[in-house]
Amino acid sequence: MYLLLSHSTLLALLYGVEFVLSQTAPSTIINASSLLPNSRTSVCDDIRVLVHYIRYFNRPTHNNNVGSIPRDYSPAGLSRLWDLIGPVEVPPITTTVIPQTPVTLPSPPPALYPAFFAVTPKDILPDLKFPQGFLFGVASAAYQVEGAVKDEGKGPSIWDWAGHQPGVVTDNSTADVVDLHYYLYKEDVARIAALGVNSHSFSISWARIFPFGASDSPVNQQGINHYADVIATHLQFNVTPVVTLFHWDVPLALNAYYGGFASPNIVDDFIHYAKTVFMAYNGSVHTWYTFNEPQVFCANVGVFPFNLSLPNGVNSSNAQFHCSYYLLKAHAGAVKAFREMNISGEIAFKSSDYVGMPWRANNTEDIDAVERHAAFGIGVFADPVYTSGDWPQILKDTLSPDYLPRLTEEDSKEILGTADFFAIDAYRTYWNAAPPEGIDACVSNSSDPLWPSCNVEVMFDFNTGWASGPASDPLTSWLQATPQFLRSSFKEYHRRWPAPRIYYSEFGFAQPFEGVRTPAELFQITEDTDRTNYYMTYLGELLLSIQEDGMPVEGAFAWAIMDNAEWNSGLSARFGIQYVNYSSPTLQRTYKRSAFALSDFFQTHLQKEVAI
Ligand code: GAL
């Protein structure tokens, strides 16, 4: 079947073509319909496609280039940055809410299926337990849940900016208010504790700590105090805080001053921010991540120019790999500081993506495609840090030094070993196939739409045509539930990037069509069957991976704590285990079935302390 299809039909049929749209001159991509949501291929391609769309069809009205905004760290300078975004929505609540009554878990839902058809969460592999001290929790990210976008001295971030550009967020929602976790965190932490899970992985907003981002700019004490209380609240409720320094929300000022992560200047600014945060919360946080999913972030860096410009020497084609280089140096510098400052605890970054399987078994080109996918998706950051101190050979063979700056011996020494554990946001595992024109032809043609990774993700079995698993919401067409491949994936992560322990740092599912339901349909929203099945099947496989395969997994984090701003899908793609009623003045949260299932699963599989 494969060989009979034309290139374009094949690309249309196959999932996950890694378009590097920025490789293509604007004039050749002017078929706007191909840029609209139906042509999306993955979460990062979504963002790329849509931001590309604004760049060429809805150019921002401000005409500022990188370097054109002066470094004015006064209140007037801050206002000028906010003017780039325009008016933002004011939240309905403007102070921290202290819950008046303790949160208790409502009565659980009835069994989903008759017992002859499916077991309840408590009956899934009941003899297998998580290791002692296992972190079992929920995950969130500052931009996606906090809201209060302009409050208490915060500066704007690139995502605050992007969310206000027409066409970026499909449903035109912004994250200006969203869940208002910034003021409602006490209730949110109490609700996590009520579920009986024991941790929360969240991120700090760099622009709340340094509104102007830069190392010579003033720190915002309100931001420092805020997260101090957020962390203290977690500890008070026995919910372990796991902290990410950077979840894609670059202070807009740094993009304006020098082009953000496309510039070497970012390295020292990030390290300074990291040191400030380490110092402020040392002793209260044990597990730290420098960066969330750097590969996904850098794949999009070329489409977050400051208006239409990037720093000198960088263009939208090579920006991704310049970003990779500076980000890796920023990570290594932050970890070096962490160790030199004797910060207590452990630190690494969060990888994403998967090690796939050859679509056509024993086909050497597809076997190579698997390697290319793993190298471009995970190895790009994980090889230098965990194994070789250098970029994967596949990247060096494909990308000339003007695309991918080479790591010097000194760089390698600084980078290798800068992780205490391996963390992976592993949502799914698919097959990989070679491009229809062959890998060599693709690698030698930088205008091939699949270049430079030159592999195709396939979400259905070559032999049978059956999907790898049930589909999620149409807005997240990159995601199918694939529990049956979890164990083999974890074996591959551990074999390729060995570390003393692994955190399963994010996994989750967008229940189809949840985003189109109204608050009156709450009883249907809370019945999130596909999400519940996703979590229960993944967690069963995870237990087998730990107990049968010996994988040293010491934590698992469900994405997400509640519905939130899902990047360019806005409020329309829902990942929450709690529903948020965006029409209610208190932004009321309601547990969905999946929250109860996670709670039950953890209670049943928790290792009880053994009395001596
Ligand atoms: C992850 C990302 C999260 C969230 C999630 C669901 O890749 O870290 O911020 O968006 O995907 O799409």
Residues whose N, C-alpha, C, O or C-beta is under 5 A from the ligand:
A	BS01	GAL	A141
